[in-house]
Amino acid sequence: MKAVRLSRFGGPDVLDVVQVPKPTPADGQILVRVQAAGINFFEALMRRDEYAVTPDLPLMLGVEIAGVVEAAGRRAKIAPGTRVAIPLFAFGSSGGYAEYVSVDAAAAVPMPDSVSPEVAVALLVQGLTALHAVRRYPLNGKTVLVTAAAGGVGSLLVQLAKREGAARIIATASTSEKLSLARSLGADIALNYRDHRWSDAVLEATGAGGVDLAYDFVGGTVASGCLKALKPGGILMFGALGRLAFTHQELEDMASKNQTISGFALLPLLAPDSLRADLTRLFELASTGALTVIIGGTYSLDEVADAHRKIESRSATGKIVLIP
């Protein structure tokens, strides 16, 4: 079978599409024929050795899949033919950029017939991130800022924040098309963060008061702009691992304004029972049309380098997906 292996750090061309043996499910495992595998920006950072943690090589990439159970090992209580989504990252596993994956049956979450594999895979890393982010602080009546609001996490954050009662949502993105998409998903104001005055525009839009809460999973100078856009006492939820870029002066100003930087990392928030319930809830919202999931492009395994170039270009909207 085909799979994608990372043997050295570098640009997209270091991704090797290789032939490896088709796995056989052990006791308690299932063999899944992968119909969709998610690509995440942090995987591009790992490929370049720019992530917060340097991975051991060689590495079979891919931490989220959706597909169909092809075979089951002894004591695996999932029948062949069952449609499932697998958050491999939640169980310390990878290798999703492949035609088949063998995994513990306990990691599988049933995928409703009304949810496509592409949509399901978009709700694993990104959906769970957005869901846990909006749960951290009460949003009812608050003014909220969402960065990269047309991306995989941001597009879901805009919608979930609206569902949680946010009174006003200010979105940032990098193109007019992305800004239009953010508005269509529920943003009240959309601003281009390529304009160096975007944080001033946030203050102007809030009558110089600033936002109550900012969500930033981008980091760098965008995070600095978020701090500037916060009201006194406001909260910046920061989840851009490896891309922290606050200056000493910014941190001093934050302290003087009683502002808070609240770190966000998804993995420590996940527990097996709640993980299944959360994904079931996200699938339900998507299947009923209460949550719009944007698929920004699909690529074959042989096109994995192009898929990584797309996600690194910052031109994509929503989720980039591999279709083995």
Backbone bond lengths (Angstrom), bond angles and torsions (degrees), N, CA, C in turn:
res aa  C-N    CA-C-N  psi(-1)  N-CA   C-N-CA  omega(-1)  CA-C   N-CA-C  phi
1 M - - - 1.466 - - 1.519 109.57 -
2 K 1.349 115.45 161.96 1.456 120.59 177.03 1.528 110.89 -87.34
3 A 1.327 115.07 144.48 1.462 121.51 173.50 1.523 107.52 -152.45
4 V 1.329 116.51 163.50 1.464 121.69 -179.00 1.520 108.66 -109.01
5 R 1.336 114.96 128.21 1.463 120.77 -177.77 1.525 109.86 -122.15
6 L 1.329 114.84 137.98 1.458 121.78 173.98 1.523 107.98 -106.60
7 S 1.337 116.41 113.74 1.461 121.23 -177.66 1.517 113.19 -109.90
8 R 1.339 116.88 -16.01 1.463 121.09 178.58 1.512 107.80 -151.74
9 F 1.317 117.03 155.55 1.452 121.75 -178.36 1.528 110.09 -83.05
10 G 1.333 115.34 150.05 1.452 118.93 178.31 1.514 111.91 156.57
11 G 1.329 115.63 -156.57 1.454 122.15 -178.74 1.514 112.11 -75.48
12 P 1.340 117.05 -178.53 1.464 120.58 -177.23 1.523 114.81 -55.48
13 D 1.332 117.69 -28.61 1.459 120.33 -176.97 1.523 113.71 -70.62
14 V 1.337 118.49 -8.93 1.467 119.27 176.94 1.530 110.94 -78.68
15 L 1.322 118.14 -8.69 1.460 121.31 178.43 1.529 108.94 -75.10
16 D 1.312 116.56 119.66 1.457 121.87 -177.27 1.526 110.31 -103.18
17 V 1.334 116.51 126.82 1.452 121.17 171.66 1.532 106.61 -89.83
18 V 1.327 116.36 114.89 1.458 121.66 -171.41 1.529 110.29 -122.65
19 Q 1.327 114.99 160.26 1.455 121.62 172.58 1.528 108.84 -95.75
20 V 1.328 116.38 124.96 1.460 121.73 178.54 1.528 108.27 -131.75
21 P 1.314 118.26 159.37 1.468 119.96 179.78 1.530 111.72 -62.20
22 K 1.292 115.74 140.63 1.466 120.65 174.04 1.524 108.32 -66.27
23 P 1.334 118.08 127.54 1.467 119.34 -175.63 1.524 112.81 -69.96
24 T 1.310 115.47 155.76 1.458 123.06 175.21 1.524 107.98 -113.60
25 P 1.324 118.54 127.08 1.473 119.10 -177.16 1.521 111.70 -68.18
26 A 1.321 115.44 131.12 1.464 121.46 175.75 1.524 109.32 -82.90
27 D 1.328 116.51 -177.63 1.458 120.39 177.64 1.528 110.05 -55.90
28 G 1.316 116.44 131.16 1.460 121.36 178.63 1.513 114.41 80.08
29 Q 1.327 117.24 2.46 1.459 120.77 -178.97 1.524 111.69 -108.26
30 I 1.331 114.66 163.40 1.457 122.16 172.85 1.524 108.61 -125.00
31 L 1.316 116.42 150.52 1.457 122.16 172.66 1.521 106.98 -101.45
32 V 1.332 116.64 121.59 1.455 122.30 -176.61 1.529 109.47 -109.11
33 R 1.327 115.85 126.86 1.464 120.53 169.73 1.521 107.13 -81.50
34 V 1.320 116.13 112.83 1.459 121.24 -171.71 1.528 110.07 -74.47
35 Q 1.332 115.63 125.70 1.464 121.58 175.58 1.523 112.20 -103.59
36 A 1.322 116.79 -21.68 1.471 121.56 177.29 1.517 108.73 -156.06
37 A 1.326 115.48 137.10 1.472 121.56 175.83 1.516 107.64 -129.27
38 G 1.310 116.88 132.11 1.456 120.77 -176.97 1.517 112.30 -82.56
39 I 1.331 114.70 145.74 1.468 121.87 172.69 1.520 107.91 -110.52
40 N 1.323 116.01 134.23 1.454 122.06 -178.01 1.524 110.40 -121.93
41 F 1.324 115.95 148.95 1.464 119.74 -179.29 1.525 111.50 -61.68
42 F 1.335 116.65 -32.57 1.462 117.63 -179.07 1.524 110.80 -65.52
43 E 1.339 117.66 -23.92 1.457 119.67 176.90 1.527 110.88 -71.16
44 A 1.332 116.68 -33.18 1.469 119.76 173.50 1.522 110.16 -66.20
45 L 1.335 117.04 -39.23 1.464 120.37 176.20 1.529 110.87 -63.70
46 M 1.314 117.28 -41.73 1.461 120.86 177.16 1.523 110.55 -62.01
47 R 1.331 115.79 -42.01 1.471 120.18 179.65 1.516 111.59 -60.16
48 R 1.329 116.52 -33.55 1.467 121.75 -179.67 1.521 112.16 -90.79
49 D 1.335 117.19 0.15 1.466 123.31 -173.61 1.523 110.98 57.66
50 E 1.341 115.30 44.66 1.458 121.56 177.85 1.529 111.63 -119.82
51 Y 1.321 117.22 8.91 1.456 121.10 179.61 1.527 108.92 -82.55
52 A 1.321 115.82 168.89 1.462 120.87 -178.05 1.527 111.80 -62.00
53 V 1.334 117.06 -28.87 1.457 122.14 -179.83 1.529 108.17 -125.84
54 T 1.333 116.82 131.83 1.461 120.98 177.00 1.524 109.54 -81.03
55 P 1.338 118.35 120.90 1.464 119.87 -178.19 1.528 111.58 -77.73
56 D 1.312 115.72 154.14 1.453 120.74 172.79 1.524 108.97 -76.08
57 L 1.321 116.07 139.01 1.460 121.90 179.32 1.529 109.83 -111.91
58 P 1.339 118.08 150.42 1.466 127.14 1.07 1.523 111.42 -74.46
59 L 1.332 115.75 155.28 1.455 122.50 -177.51 1.517 109.27 -132.62
60 M 1.321 116.23 131.81 1.456 121.30 172.07 1.535 106.58 -89.22
61 L 1.311 117.12 113.59 1.457 122.26 -172.09 1.532 112.40 -77.62
62 G 1.335 114.40 162.01 1.461 121.23 173.44 1.507 112.47 110.77
63 V 1.344 117.45 117.56 1.463 120.46 -174.74 1.532 113.23 -120.21
64 E 1.335 118.10 10.68 1.465 119.91 179.58 1.520 108.68 -154.74
65 I 1.326 115.55 132.12 1.455 120.45 -179.23 1.519 110.53 -141.21
66 A 1.330 115.16 161.55 1.458 122.44 169.37 1.522 106.78 -139.73
67 G 1.338 116.03 142.96 1.453 118.26 -178.57 1.512 111.77 -178.52
68 V 1.333 114.95 -153.76 1.459 122.12 -175.16 1.524 109.30 -124.21
69 V 1.327 116.00 135.86 1.465 120.76 177.12 1.530 108.72 -68.73
70 E 1.333 115.33 122.04 1.465 119.87 179.75 1.517 111.78 -97.02
71 A 1.310 117.17 -33.28 1.467 121.04 179.15 1.519 108.75 -153.70
72 A 1.324 115.25 157.53 1.468 120.37 -179.20 1.522 109.65 -132.67
73 G 1.328 116.01 136.82 1.450 120.84 175.41 1.515 111.10 -78.83
74 R 1.303 116.12 173.90 1.461 120.77 177.65 1.529 110.15 -58.41
75 R 1.329 115.59 140.79 1.470 124.85 178.53 1.530 112.85 70.86
76 A 1.306 118.06 5.34 1.468 120.19 173.65 1.528 108.03 -87.54
77 K 1.314 115.55 116.97 1.470 119.49 -171.71 1.523 112.63 -95.50
78 I 1.325 116.00 42.23 1.462 121.22 175.37 1.513 107.31 -128.73
79 A 1.314 117.20 125.42 1.455 121.74 -173.90 1.526 111.13 -78.84
80 P 1.321 117.40 144.87 1.462 120.33 171.49 1.528 110.49 -54.59
81 G 1.324 115.21 142.98 1.461 121.01 -176.77 1.511 113.77 96.21
82 T 1.340 117.89 -11.46 1.461 121.50 179.80 1.520 110.41 -73.34
83 R 1.324 116.34 134.81 1.459 121.45 176.42 1.529 108.33 -84.35
84 V 1.335 116.68 128.81 1.465 119.98 -175.26 1.526 111.05 -139.19
85 A 1.310 114.66 154.90 1.468 123.15 169.18 1.517 107.29 -115.90
86 I 1.338 116.53 140.32 1.460 120.96 -175.00 1.525 109.77 -126.84
87 P 1.338 118.78 108.64 1.469 121.22 172.85 1.524 109.81 -80.97
88 L 1.318 116.94 79.27 1.470 121.52 -175.65 1.523 111.84 -54.75
89 F 1.341 116.66 -36.41 1.465 121.53 -177.13 1.514 112.19 -59.63
90 A 1.336 116.89 -30.57 1.459 120.79 -177.26 1.520 111.92 -73.29
91 F 1.328 116.52 -13.12 1.461 121.16 -177.60 1.526 111.43 -119.93
92 G 1.337 115.63 19.78 1.453 120.54 175.84 1.511 114.19 67.23
93 S 1.332 116.69 27.88 1.453 120.69 -175.81 1.523 110.52 -119.26
94 S 1.335 116.02 164.25 1.462 121.88 175.35 1.522 108.08 -149.85
95 G 1.326 117.32 -169.43 1.458 121.04 -178.69 1.508 113.66 101.47
96 G 1.324 116.67 18.88 1.458 120.47 -176.67 1.518 115.24 -75.36
97 Y 1.332 117.91 -19.31 1.464 120.15 175.34 1.531 107.38 -76.24
98 A 1.302 117.76 74.64 1.461 121.48 -173.68 1.524 109.54 -160.82
99 E 1.326 114.92 166.35 1.463 119.55 178.08 1.528 112.05 -79.41
100 Y 1.332 116.10 -30.09 1.462 121.09 179.51 1.519 109.13 -139.54
101 V 1.330 115.82 147.92 1.462 121.94 176.15 1.522 108.15 -137.22
102 S 1.321 116.07 133.99 1.452 121.53 172.91 1.520 107.88 -102.95
103 V 1.338 116.96 129.20 1.456 120.62 -171.75 1.525 109.35 -150.69
104 D 1.330 117.01 156.38 1.462 120.59 176.10 1.524 110.30 -58.39
105 A 1.313 115.75 134.93 1.462 120.63 -178.76 1.525 111.60 -60.06
106 A 1.332 116.98 -28.16 1.467 120.67 -178.71 1.526 112.17 -65.21
107 A 1.334 116.91 -18.25 1.466 119.91 -179.03 1.515 112.77 -83.21
108 A 1.328 117.61 -11.18 1.467 121.32 -173.94 1.525 112.05 -84.11
109 V 1.315 115.25 137.97 1.460 122.18 175.33 1.530 107.53 -118.35
110 P 1.335 118.93 126.36 1.460 120.30 -179.60 1.525 111.64 -57.05
111 M 1.319 115.62 139.81 1.453 122.51 -178.18 1.536 108.16 -109.33
112 P 1.325 119.04 117.83 1.463 120.52 -178.36 1.533 111.67 -60.16
113 D 1.326 116.06 151.24 1.462 120.75 178.68 1.523 111.86 -60.29
114 S 1.328 116.45 -27.28 1.465 120.82 -177.16 1.530 113.00 -81.46
115 V 1.324 117.78 -3.44 1.469 122.20 -179.50 1.524 108.32 -112.61
116 S 1.323 117.22 123.31 1.456 121.25 -179.57 1.523 110.14 -74.02
117 P 1.344 117.56 158.85 1.472 119.62 176.69 1.528 112.25 -58.25
118 E 1.336 117.25 -36.99 1.464 120.45 179.84 1.522 111.23 -63.99
119 V 1.318 116.82 -44.70 1.464 120.92 179.01 1.529 110.37 -66.28
120 A 1.317 116.67 -43.20 1.463 120.10 -179.37 1.519 110.85 -59.01
121 V 1.337 116.85 -45.44 1.456 119.71 -177.10 1.528 111.00 -67.77
122 A 1.326 117.49 -28.59 1.466 121.20 177.46 1.521 112.22 -71.39
123 L 1.323 117.01 -16.37 1.461 120.75 -178.43 1.531 112.48 -98.77
124 L 1.314 117.29 6.32 1.462 119.88 179.69 1.531 110.09 -84.26
125 V 1.314 119.74 -85.03 1.468 119.86 178.64 1.525 110.75 -61.72
126 Q 1.342 116.50 -54.14 1.474 119.80 -173.93 1.524 112.42 -69.16
127 G 1.317 117.00 -43.22 1.458 119.42 -178.94 1.511 112.47 -64.62
128 L 1.325 116.61 -45.83 1.467 120.09 179.13 1.522 111.35 -65.57
129 T 1.337 116.83 -36.74 1.463 119.85 177.38 1.526 110.50 -61.11
130 A 1.326 116.36 -49.30 1.466 120.29 -179.16 1.529 111.21 -63.48
131 L 1.318 116.83 -41.80 1.466 120.80 -178.60 1.515 111.65 -63.39
132 H 1.323 116.86 -46.90 1.469 119.40 -179.94 1.530 111.29 -69.51
133 A 1.319 116.65 -32.33 1.469 119.06 179.51 1.519 111.34 -63.79
134 V 1.335 117.97 -45.20 1.472 119.27 -177.24 1.523 112.12 -73.13
135 R 1.312 117.02 -15.69 1.465 120.00 178.07 1.529 113.31 -82.13
136 R 1.304 117.01 -16.34 1.461 119.44 -171.39 1.532 112.96 -67.88
137 Y 1.321 117.03 -36.88 1.463 121.22 -177.76 1.524 109.13 -136.89
138 P 1.345 117.59 144.01 1.469 120.36 178.11 1.528 110.60 -60.60
139 L 1.320 116.97 134.88 1.459 121.52 -177.26 1.521 113.34 -109.74
140 N 1.306 118.09 -9.79 1.453 120.13 -175.22 1.527 111.42 -58.00
141 G 1.332 115.30 120.74 1.452 121.40 178.39 1.512 115.38 79.79
142 K 1.345 118.27 2.79 1.465 122.03 -175.54 1.529 111.73 -89.79
143 T 1.333 114.37 156.67 1.460 121.78 170.05 1.520 107.69 -97.93
144 V 1.340 115.35 125.04 1.463 121.35 -169.33 1.523 110.11 -123.64
145 L 1.330 115.55 140.53 1.460 122.03 174.79 1.529 108.70 -110.78
146 V 1.346 116.24 131.16 1.463 122.19 178.10 1.523 108.40 -122.56
147 T 1.330 117.09 118.57 1.458 120.28 177.76 1.529 109.67 -87.89
148 A 1.351 115.82 158.96 1.469 121.47 -178.50 1.520 110.23 47.34
149 A 1.333 115.63 50.66 1.459 121.64 -168.59 1.517 113.95 -73.39
150 A 1.325 118.43 -6.33 1.462 120.67 175.41 1.520 111.45 -102.96
151 G 1.330 117.33 1.49 1.456 121.45 -179.39 1.514 112.05 -83.05
152 G 1.335 115.38 -176.74 1.453 120.00 -176.67 1.509 113.41 -60.52
153 V 1.337 118.06 -46.87 1.461 121.47 178.22 1.520 110.65 -78.26
154 G 1.331 116.50 -48.29 1.458 120.24 -174.18 1.512 114.18 -59.59
155 S 1.337 117.39 -40.98 1.465 120.25 -178.89 1.522 111.14 -64.18
156 L 1.326 117.10 -33.27 1.464 120.67 176.75 1.522 111.37 -78.61
157 L 1.331 116.83 -35.91 1.464 120.42 178.28 1.523 111.73 -60.61
158 V 1.327 116.58 -43.34 1.466 120.03 179.38 1.528 109.77 -55.70
159 Q 1.318 116.24 -47.28 1.466 120.19 -176.57 1.523 112.65 -70.51
160 L 1.331 117.48 -42.44 1.462 120.02 -178.93 1.524 111.69 -70.38
161 A 1.344 116.77 -34.68 1.467 119.29 176.66 1.522 110.42 -64.43
162 K 1.325 116.65 -38.89 1.468 120.78 176.98 1.530 109.80 -63.10
163 R 1.339 117.22 -42.92 1.462 121.04 179.38 1.529 111.78 -64.35
164 E 1.351 116.39 -29.57 1.467 120.52 -179.46 1.523 112.65 -84.84
165 G 1.332 117.20 4.17 1.460 120.17 172.54 1.510 116.56 97.66
166 A 1.330 118.31 11.94 1.468 119.44 176.95 1.527 109.25 -57.35
167 A 1.326 116.36 131.08 1.458 120.58 -176.46 1.521 111.88 -76.12
168 R 1.327 116.03 -31.81 1.463 120.40 -176.69 1.520 108.72 -149.56
169 I 1.316 116.08 131.06 1.459 121.15 179.70 1.518 109.11 -119.80
170 I 1.322 114.98 122.40 1.461 122.16 175.92 1.520 107.23 -106.73
171 A 1.326 115.87 124.32 1.457 121.40 -176.11 1.513 110.20 -111.86
172 T 1.343 116.29 148.68 1.453 120.27 171.48 1.528 108.82 -122.81
173 A 1.321 115.33 147.50 1.466 122.70 176.30 1.521 107.14 -158.37
174 S 1.347 116.33 179.21 1.463 119.39 -169.93 1.523 115.75 -106.28
175 T 1.341 117.95 -8.53 1.465 120.16 -179.88 1.522 109.88 -139.05
176 S 1.325 115.63 162.76 1.466 119.76 179.59 1.522 111.06 -64.30
177 E 1.348 117.02 -34.98 1.460 120.37 178.55 1.526 110.93 -64.61
178 K 1.324 116.08 -42.21 1.457 119.79 179.37 1.527 111.12 -67.84
179 L 1.306 116.80 -36.53 1.470 120.27 177.74 1.516 110.22 -64.64
180 S 1.330 116.97 -40.32 1.472 120.74 177.16 1.520 110.79 -63.01
181 L 1.334 116.36 -40.85 1.462 119.82 178.40 1.522 110.22 -62.54
182 A 1.330 117.80 -44.21 1.466 120.81 179.86 1.524 111.18 -59.83
183 R 1.321 116.35 -41.36 1.479 119.54 177.66 1.527 110.67 -63.37
184 S 1.321 116.01 -40.88 1.473 119.39 -178.48 1.525 111.80 -64.91
185 L 1.325 116.53 -24.48 1.461 121.14 -179.43 1.526 112.94 -88.84
186 G 1.344 116.65 -7.40 1.461 119.07 175.63 1.502 116.49 128.65
187 A 1.330 118.27 -1.88 1.469 119.64 178.28 1.525 110.03 -68.40
188 D 1.310 116.31 137.43 1.466 120.93 179.39 1.523 111.39 -83.26
189 I 1.324 116.34 -33.88 1.470 122.53 179.15 1.516 107.06 -135.76
190 A 1.328 117.05 138.99 1.463 120.81 178.92 1.522 108.91 -129.80
191 L 1.329 116.39 128.95 1.456 122.41 -174.79 1.527 110.60 -127.31
192 N 1.332 115.66 143.91 1.462 120.81 179.80 1.534 109.30 -85.34
193 Y 1.336 116.39 117.03 1.469 118.75 -177.17 1.531 112.35 -75.62
194 R 1.331 117.99 -4.06 1.472 119.77 173.12 1.528 111.34 -75.29
195 D 1.327 115.55 -17.51 1.459 120.46 172.35 1.526 107.42 -78.16
196 H 1.315 118.03 117.50 1.463 120.62 -173.80 1.527 112.67 -63.10
197 R 1.343 117.01 -12.49 1.466 120.91 179.21 1.530 112.50 -97.66
198 W 1.321 118.02 15.59 1.455 118.77 -172.62 1.528 112.41 -61.84
199 S 1.320 117.19 -36.38 1.467 118.43 179.56 1.526 111.34 -68.67
200 D 1.343 117.34 -32.15 1.469 120.49 173.95 1.529 109.93 -64.46
201 A 1.351 115.78 -37.42 1.465 119.70 178.51 1.525 111.21 -65.54
202 V 1.334 116.94 -33.49 1.465 120.05 175.75 1.528 109.88 -64.09
203 L 1.331 115.95 -44.83 1.466 119.64 179.01 1.520 111.30 -62.55
204 E 1.328 116.24 -41.11 1.463 120.03 177.78 1.522 111.08 -62.45
205 A 1.328 116.73 -41.83 1.466 120.98 -178.62 1.517 112.55 -67.53
206 T 1.332 116.66 -22.35 1.464 120.92 -179.97 1.520 111.89 -105.27
207 G 1.334 116.74 18.15 1.459 120.02 179.72 1.503 112.51 64.25
208 A 1.339 116.35 34.96 1.465 124.37 -179.81 1.527 112.47 71.46
209 G 1.336 116.86 4.83 1.456 118.64 -178.22 1.520 113.61 -80.51
210 G 1.343 116.81 -35.03 1.451 120.60 -176.53 1.519 112.09 90.47
211 V 1.321 115.71 172.99 1.465 121.16 -177.35 1.528 110.43 -92.60
212 D 1.334 114.70 153.67 1.471 120.02 177.99 1.524 111.30 -73.90
213 L 1.332 115.12 -37.21 1.454 120.09 -173.42 1.518 109.46 -147.17
214 A 1.317 116.54 133.79 1.467 122.08 176.41 1.515 108.98 -120.63
215 Y 1.332 115.99 134.23 1.458 121.78 175.08 1.521 107.86 -105.32
216 D 1.337 116.64 121.74 1.464 118.94 178.11 1.522 110.51 -133.66
217 F 1.345 114.91 117.46 1.451 121.62 175.78 1.528 109.93 -116.64
218 V 1.343 115.46 22.10 1.460 122.28 -179.53 1.520 110.96 -104.56
219 G 1.333 117.04 -52.91 1.455 121.67 179.02 1.514 113.27 87.03
220 G 1.327 116.45 -168.68 1.453 121.48 178.94 1.520 111.78 63.73
221 T 1.337 115.95 -140.84 1.465 120.68 -177.27 1.522 112.10 -67.27
222 V 1.335 117.55 -24.81 1.463 119.99 177.65 1.526 109.95 -63.36
223 A 1.325 116.76 -41.34 1.461 120.24 178.21 1.524 111.30 -61.94
224 S 1.329 116.50 -38.43 1.464 120.15 177.45 1.522 110.64 -62.64
225 G 1.341 116.27 -40.61 1.461 119.87 176.96 1.514 112.21 -63.54
226 C 1.325 116.11 -35.60 1.461 119.83 177.92 1.523 111.30 -63.79
227 L 1.324 116.68 -41.61 1.467 119.50 177.68 1.516 110.73 -59.67
228 K 1.326 115.99 -42.55 1.459 120.45 -179.73 1.525 111.48 -64.38
229 A 1.348 116.53 -31.27 1.461 121.02 -177.16 1.520 113.72 -84.02
230 L 1.345 117.63 -6.77 1.465 121.09 -178.52 1.524 111.69 -76.24
231 K 1.323 115.87 145.71 1.454 120.45 171.45 1.528 109.06 -76.85
232 P 1.317 118.96 161.80 1.466 119.88 171.94 1.530 109.52 -56.90
233 G 1.315 115.55 131.70 1.457 119.77 -177.05 1.514 113.77 84.47
234 G 1.328 117.37 -0.13 1.458 121.23 -178.14 1.519 112.95 -74.80
235 I 1.332 114.86 169.94 1.465 121.98 -175.12 1.523 109.54 -123.75
236 L 1.324 115.90 131.75 1.455 122.22 170.98 1.524 108.12 -108.04
237 M 1.342 116.30 113.44 1.451 120.29 174.27 1.518 107.87 -87.28
238 F 1.325 115.76 117.31 1.459 121.27 -171.49 1.520 109.88 -116.14
239 G 1.343 115.90 118.95 1.458 119.56 -177.56 1.504 113.88 -128.15
240 A 1.340 118.33 24.41 1.466 121.61 -178.39 1.526 109.65 -94.90
241 L 1.328 116.69 83.45 1.458 121.05 -176.48 1.523 110.81 -61.85
242 G 1.325 115.37 130.97 1.453 120.38 177.68 1.511 114.34 83.98
243 R 1.351 118.06 0.64 1.463 119.83 -176.34 1.531 111.46 -129.10
244 L 1.322 115.84 38.10 1.453 121.71 177.93 1.526 109.32 -78.66
245 A 1.336 116.83 130.54 1.472 118.21 -174.37 1.528 112.19 -144.82
246 F 1.341 117.86 36.78 1.456 120.30 179.07 1.525 110.05 -80.97
247 T 1.321 115.82 140.64 1.454 120.30 176.64 1.529 109.67 -86.11
248 H 1.314 115.47 163.87 1.463 120.54 177.23 1.529 110.11 -59.70
249 Q 1.338 117.05 -40.26 1.457 120.49 -179.50 1.526 111.25 -64.82
250 E 1.343 116.77 -40.54 1.467 120.20 178.44 1.523 111.11 -61.76
251 L 1.301 116.77 -40.23 1.461 119.83 179.22 1.528 111.37 -68.98
252 E 1.315 117.07 -36.68 1.468 119.94 175.49 1.525 110.59 -64.25
253 D 1.340 116.79 -44.48 1.466 120.55 178.64 1.525 110.47 -61.82
254 M 1.314 116.81 -40.19 1.463 121.49 179.00 1.524 110.44 -59.50
255 A 1.331 115.83 -45.70 1.463 119.82 -179.78 1.525 111.26 -62.81
256 S 1.330 116.63 -40.48 1.470 120.10 -178.28 1.527 111.79 -67.51
257 K 1.338 117.11 -21.78 1.463 121.46 179.97 1.527 112.73 -100.97
258 N 1.320 116.45 8.41 1.465 121.29 -178.96 1.525 112.44 57.38
259 Q 1.308 116.05 32.52 1.461 120.48 177.76 1.533 109.93 -87.13
260 T 1.328 114.96 162.99 1.461 120.88 -176.04 1.517 110.20 -130.70
261 I 1.329 116.25 134.81 1.466 121.01 166.64 1.520 106.52 -100.75
262 S 1.321 115.69 118.63 1.459 121.82 -178.32 1.524 108.66 -107.79
263 G 1.325 115.91 112.33 1.456 119.83 -178.84 1.514 111.85 -68.65
264 F 1.340 115.25 147.90 1.466 119.99 178.74 1.520 109.34 -133.61
265 A 1.321 116.66 123.22 1.458 123.37 171.64 1.522 106.79 -136.29
266 L 1.313 116.62 127.13 1.465 120.29 -170.93 1.528 113.52 -70.39
267 L 1.312 118.22 -45.83 1.469 120.65 -169.92 1.527 114.05 -54.40
268 P 1.355 119.98 -44.65 1.465 118.31 -178.90 1.529 114.04 -65.64
269 L 1.327 116.88 -13.76 1.460 120.33 -178.25 1.523 113.01 -88.87
270 L 1.336 116.79 -8.25 1.455 120.81 -172.91 1.522 111.66 -93.47
271 A 1.334 115.43 136.55 1.459 123.05 172.87 1.523 107.05 -134.09
272 P 1.332 119.11 144.67 1.463 120.91 -172.58 1.529 114.90 -51.32
273 D 1.325 117.69 -47.11 1.464 119.57 -176.45 1.522 111.79 -67.65
274 S 1.337 116.84 -47.43 1.464 119.40 -178.77 1.521 111.39 -70.82
275 L 1.330 117.61 -29.87 1.455 121.17 177.99 1.525 110.73 -60.14
276 R 1.312 116.73 -47.57 1.459 120.92 179.13 1.529 110.99 -62.35
277 A 1.314 116.93 -43.43 1.464 120.69 -179.76 1.522 110.94 -65.75
278 D 1.327 116.75 -39.89 1.465 120.23 -179.48 1.525 111.45 -66.07
279 L 1.326 117.20 -43.14 1.460 119.60 179.29 1.524 111.12 -67.98
280 T 1.324 116.97 -37.85 1.465 119.98 176.07 1.521 110.33 -60.08
281 R 1.327 116.44 -40.17 1.466 120.93 178.76 1.529 111.01 -66.26
282 L 1.322 117.21 -44.02 1.459 120.16 178.87 1.526 111.03 -63.25
283 F 1.331 116.99 -41.95 1.464 120.05 177.99 1.532 110.59 -62.12
284 E 1.333 116.22 -38.31 1.466 120.15 179.09 1.531 110.73 -64.35
285 L 1.336 116.91 -44.34 1.463 120.44 179.56 1.525 110.45 -62.13
286 A 1.328 117.13 -40.56 1.456 120.36 179.87 1.522 111.67 -69.31
287 S 1.320 117.09 -39.85 1.466 120.25 -176.21 1.523 112.18 -69.79
288 T 1.337 117.06 -27.43 1.459 120.87 179.64 1.529 112.86 -90.72
289 G 1.328 116.77 -3.75 1.456 120.42 -178.59 1.509 113.74 83.75
290 A 1.343 117.09 4.86 1.469 120.20 178.92 1.522 111.62 -74.91
291 L 1.317 117.01 -15.88 1.465 122.44 179.27 1.521 107.72 -134.87
292 T 1.328 115.55 120.57 1.459 120.77 178.70 1.518 109.26 -90.81
293 V 1.321 116.23 124.27 1.466 121.85 -179.39 1.528 107.82 -107.36
294 I 1.314 115.83 121.78 1.464 121.65 -176.30 1.531 109.27 -94.19
295 I 1.329 116.30 122.99 1.459 121.90 173.71 1.524 106.95 -102.48
296 G 1.329 115.68 114.36 1.455 120.63 -172.87 1.509 115.08 -88.56
297 G 1.326 117.80 -7.02 1.456 120.77 179.01 1.507 111.01 164.34
298 T 1.339 115.18 147.21 1.456 120.87 176.64 1.525 109.08 -123.30
299 Y 1.323 115.85 142.85 1.466 122.67 -175.80 1.521 109.14 -138.63
300 S 1.320 116.57 150.19 1.460 120.89 173.30 1.523 109.50 -78.95
301 L 1.322 116.34 168.17 1.464 119.65 176.94 1.529 110.86 -59.61
302 D 1.334 116.96 -37.86 1.466 119.84 179.39 1.525 112.25 -65.76
303 E 1.326 117.11 -18.07 1.467 122.35 -179.74 1.528 112.04 -101.20
304 V 1.331 117.58 18.60 1.464 120.38 -174.37 1.521 112.04 -60.20
305 A 1.335 118.19 -35.60 1.466 120.09 178.64 1.530 110.34 -63.71
306 D 1.339 116.67 -40.32 1.467 120.22 177.55 1.525 110.69 -64.62
307 A 1.323 116.74 -38.16 1.463 120.43 178.38 1.522 110.70 -63.02
308 H 1.327 117.04 -40.95 1.470 120.33 177.52 1.522 110.70 -67.28
309 R 1.327 117.28 -37.95 1.474 119.13 176.79 1.529 109.93 -62.58
310 K 1.313 116.80 -38.96 1.463 120.72 -179.16 1.528 110.91 -63.33
311 I 1.310 116.44 -45.29 1.465 118.63 -177.07 1.523 111.14 -70.78
312 E 1.337 117.00 -31.42 1.463 120.24 178.61 1.517 112.39 -76.39
313 S 1.325 117.65 -22.47 1.460 121.25 -178.24 1.520 112.74 -72.16
314 R 1.345 115.81 -14.36 1.478 121.82 -176.72 1.524 111.70 64.75
315 S 1.336 117.47 14.79 1.464 120.33 179.90 1.524 112.03 -93.15
316 A 1.326 116.88 -10.87 1.468 120.65 -176.03 1.519 111.21 -78.22
317 T 1.310 114.92 150.34 1.469 121.59 167.48 1.519 108.21 -111.21
318 G 1.315 116.63 151.06 1.449 120.38 176.62 1.510 113.47 60.65
319 K 1.324 115.57 -140.78 1.461 123.66 -171.06 1.523 111.56 -104.87
320 I 1.340 116.14 135.30 1.450 122.46 172.84 1.537 107.54 -97.57
321 V 1.342 116.01 131.34 1.459 121.10 -170.72 1.527 111.11 -129.68
322 L 1.319 115.67 140.03 1.457 122.04 170.42 1.528 109.33 -92.81
323 I 1.314 116.07 136.60 1.466 121.98 176.09 1.522 107.89 -115.76
324 P 1.336 119.12 95.61 1.473 121.08 -177.14 1.547 112.33 -60.94
